Amino acid sequence: MYCLLCGYDVIELRRDVCPSCVSQDSLVPFACDLAYRCKKSPRDTNSAPMHDASVSDAIGRRIAIMIARNSTVKFELAEDQGGEKLMTRRVGFAQGGTGL
């Protein structure tokens, strides 16, 4: 997998989490066209990728799509707020999971 945020080829240990920068929803397959375009971008002295505007826009769109795909929204009533509905996004570990 290739991380769109840190710019490294990584092996996915947890679903949709980069083991290098611990960013969620930032991994794409090696053979992806966007990963190929990112790998062609020059790097600065700290080895961080310097993408042009079109690649940066494509990265932003891809990450937004992945976040929308992976997020689930639920409504909870806040008892201390007078029964007002609050939107929450589930993040973290799945119930019954054993991963760290």
C-alpha positions in Angstrom: 0.0 0.0 0.0 1.0 3.6 -0.5 0.2 6.3 2.1 -1.1 9.5 0.5 -0.1 11.6 3.6 3.4 10.5 4.5 4.4 9.4 1.0 5.9 6.0 1.9 5.2 2.4 0.6 4.0 0.5 3.6 2.6 -2.9 4.6 -1.0 -2.5 5.9 -1.1 -3.9 9.4 -4.5 -2.5 10.4 -7.3 -1.8 7.9 -7.0 1.7 6.5 -4.3 2.8 9.0 -0.8 3.8 7.9 1.8 2.1 10.1 4.3 4.9 9.3 2.4 8.0 10.2 -0.7 6.4 11.9 -3.1 8.2 9.7 -6.5 6.7 9.0 -8.1 6.5 5.6 -4.9 7.4 3.7 -3.8 4.2 2.0 -4.2 3.3 -1.6 -2.9 0.3 -3.6 0.6 0.4 -5.1 -0.8 0.0 -8.6 -3.2 2.9 -8.2 -2.8 5.7 -10.7 -2.7 8.3 -7.9 0.0 6.4 -6.1 2.1 6.3 -9.3 1.7 10.1 -9.7 2.6 10.7 -6.1 5.8 8.6 -6.4 6.9 10.6 -9.4 6.7 13.9 -7.3 10.0 15.3 -6.2 11.1 15.2 -2.6 12.5 17.9 -0.3 15.5 17.6 1.9 13.5 15.9 4.6 12.3 13.3 2.1 8.7 14.7 2.2 6.9 14.6 -1.2 6.4 18.0 -3.0 3.2 17.4 -5.1 2.0 19.8 -7.7 -1.5 21.3 -7.4 -3.3 18.7 -9.5 -1.8 15.8 -7.4 -2.6 17.6 -4.2 -6.2 18.1 -5.3 -6.5 14.4 -6.3 -5.2 13.4 -2.9 -7.7 15.5 -1.1 -10.6 14.1 -3.2 -9.5 10.5 -2.6 -9.1 11.0 1.1 -12.5 12.7 1.3 -14.1 9.7 -0.5 -12.4 7.2 1.8 -13.5 9.0 4.9 -17.1 9.2 3.7 -17.0 5.5 2.8 -15.6 4.4 6.1 -17.5 6.7 8.4 -20.8 5.8 10.1 -22.9 8.4 11.6 -25.3 7.7 14.5 -27.5 10.0 16.5 -27.6 9.9 20.3 -29.9 11.8 22.6 -28.0 14.0 25.0 -29.9 13.7 28.3 -28.0 16.6 29.8 -28.8 18.8 26.8 -32.5 18.5 27.1 -32.9 15.6 24.7 -31.1 17.3 21.8 -29.8 15.0 19.1 -26.0 14.8 18.7 -24.2 13.4 15.7 -21.2 11.2 16.4 -18.7 9.4 14.2 -17.5 6.0 15.4 -13.8 5.7 15.4 -11.3 3.4 17.0 -11.6 -0.3 17.5 -14.5 -2.5 16.6 -16.5 -4.0 19.4 -15.0 -7.4 20.4 -11.8 -6.7 18.5 -8.4 -7.6 19.9 -6.1 -5.2 18.0 -4.1 -2.5 19.7 
